[in-house]
Amino acid sequence: MTQERTATITIYTHPECSYSSAAKDDFVKQGVDFHEIDVTLHPEAVPDLEQLTGGERITPVIVEGDTVTVGYHGVG
């Protein structure tokens, strides 16, 4: 049985954030495709990040469809 994934996952990251690294590593290990936005390389994305977090500059922020997860506690 093949499961289709239609939702694109976007991860807002910061290179000094160990949780950002853990999220990326886990997604890679599980073969999950994602689009990374490193806010140090793309400072224009910071307002989007702040909107998703209620004004905070917290990473990682994982967006999958309409679901937004602030922080990372492992792949569920």
C-alpha positions, 0 to 999 in steps of 0.5 A, a space after each residue: 500500500 502506498 501512502 501519498 503525501 500531498 502536503 508540503 512541509 516547510 521548516 523555519 530554522 536557525 543554524 545555532 538551534 539544536 532542535 532545528 538540526 534534530 528536526 531536519 535530521 529526523 525528517 531526512 532519516 525518515 525520507 520526509 521531503 521538506 523545504 527549509 527556510 534558514 532565517 539567517 540566510 532569509 531574514 525577509 522570512 522573519 515576519 512570517 515566522 513571527 506571525 506563525 509563533 505569535 510574535 516570537 522568534 523561535 525555531 524550528 517552526 514546522 508548517 504542514 498544510 494548515 498545521 503549525 508546530 512550534 518547537 520540535 519533540 520528535 517525529 510523531 
